[in-house]
Amino acid sequence: MPFIDHFSIGVSDLSRSGPFYDALLATIGAARRFEKPDFICYGAASAEFFVVNVPDDKAKPVAPSNGFHVCFTAPDLEAVRRFYSVGLALGGLDNGAPGYRTQYAPDYYGAFLIDPDGHHLGVVCRTRLGVASHDYAEHNERGRT
């Protein structure tokens, strides 16, 4: 059973965000699953999904939360690099180029963007590079730094 069923983020312009997320999420094997006039659902082969939607309160501007980010899983390092480059090409802002982030885990290869509405996005591939399985489990039990 998945840990999270789905999550949604509000966007100011669904017609702009749809093409952005279509191309961005295609780099990691996800696609539109269904849509209605006020939201678009994305997913991959698993049951979890991601939703972009118009804000619940349309009178208020979209305001990404301070400290919140969404991090997607990539199948390999090349997908991390594609996610990042496609995101930048479509108007996303750099928030961390592709590379290892050993402060999170020894095998954490990720990249970070900010979408056109200001939402912080990440993508990660766990490479297991140079990490024995018992060392990896021990690192996770200690917590990330």
Secondary structure, 3 states (H helix, E strand, C coil): CCCCCEEEEECCCHHHHHHHHHHHHHCCCCEEEEEECCEEEEECCCCCEEEEECCCCCCCCCCCCCCCEEEEECCCHHHHHHHHHHHHHCCCEECCCCEECCCCCCCEEEEEEECCCCCEEEEEEECCCCCCHHHHHHHHHHCCC
